[in-house]
Amino acid sequence: MRNNRDRADQPTLEAVAEAALTVVDDEGPEALSFRRVAQLLGVSHATVFRRCGDFDGLVNACADRLAARMPLVGQDQDWATATEARFAAFYEVLIEHPGLVALRSGRAWWGPHLLSRLVEPQLAHNIAAGMTPEAAIRVYRRLYLLTLGAVAFVDHRNAKQVRTAARTALAALDPEDFPALTGNLDVVLPALTDHEVYHGALRQLIDASAAACLGR
């Protein structure tokens, strides 16, 4: 009975992932470790290790915890609309925890929620829309990497702050060395937030994929 009760008191994988996300958000991705998560949960290092297997498993659990918050988008919508909805939802959950992307570093995210809410439905929809399996994978990877890259480099300041910082930096440049930059400030300075740029780029990539792979 004691062993059963002890096991029941142990944190679930979901609880471990939530604690890990707290570390990433509050202390930075470099602070994430089994020991730090164990401290937050009040359990042993070994307990966290048994839940995740290794550090890759811990990062994967975090990504899958976020994917669980994504809506299920079916094929009842047209391909472009559904594709935009899936990747916009992926972006929205990741943007709340951008430090997690810094930990990906080539690690495969193959958790059950990510597979069932993004990977499988998107690949299936690509193929159902008329893409070959090769094209379906290629289009998926482009959309996936666009989203990860946008999250990794997004500027969370508002548009006014970004423009002020950019204007200050550009003012220090020598016009003779950088005539295109200094001579076109109104064009160079960002009028859109990074979030708006991502959503615009996502739509453009979807449209280009439809034209190239689906003849639309």
LINGIPE-V925880 format. One line per field, one symbol per residue. burial: b if it has 24 or more other ideal C-beta (glycine too) atoms within 12 Angstrom, else e. A space follows every 50 residues. Layout:
burial->???
This chain:
burial->eeeeeeeeeebebebbbbbbbbbbeeeebeebbbebbbebbebeeebbee bbeeeebbbbbbbbbbbbbbeebeeeeebbebbbbbbbbbbbbbbebbbb bebbeeeebebebbeebbbbbbbbbbeebebeeeebeebbebbbebbbbb bbebbeeeeeebeeebeeebeeeeeeeeeeeeeeeeeeebeeebbeebbe bbeebbeebbeebbee
